[in-house]
Amino acid sequence: MTERTLTIIKPDSVENNNVGAIIAHLEREGFRIVAARQMRLTEAQARAFYEVHRERPFYNDLVAYMTSGPVWPMCLERENAVAYLREVMGATNPADAAEGTIRALHGTSIERNAIHGSDSPENAAKEIAFFFPAAELL
């Protein structure tokens, strides 16, 4: 069944000019880009988006990092999109990520790990709606 998920190309990837390489990687893996934009998250947006982590010790650093430069949120579509994107991204810590995954190729640390991906279909729906009104999902 075709499914949608959200990814965010993070500030480190934008800063290092890896946006095109990451998009090409996703397309080679069979993802279709349904919607995409470049934007700079405000602190309020980053806090709201990562609210689930607000009690974690890394929350404030995550908010600061995600507002440090432009990001590329994208709604992606393919069969089994949520689980497959997580496989294509690789482990959260690039040092642990499998060879050839986006984080192994483009991440530099557990904090600067190149890309975000939804962790469940339910969260994917919420995260997509956070960035894209339904009318933009073509």
Secondary structure, 3 states (H helix, E strand, C coil): CEEEEEEEECHHHHHCCCHHHHHHHHHHCCCEEEEECCECCCHHHHHHHCHHHCCCCCHHHHHHHHCCCCEEEEEEEEECHHHHHHHHHCCCCHHHCCCCCHHHHHCCCCCCCCEEECCCHHHHHHHHHHHCCHHHCC
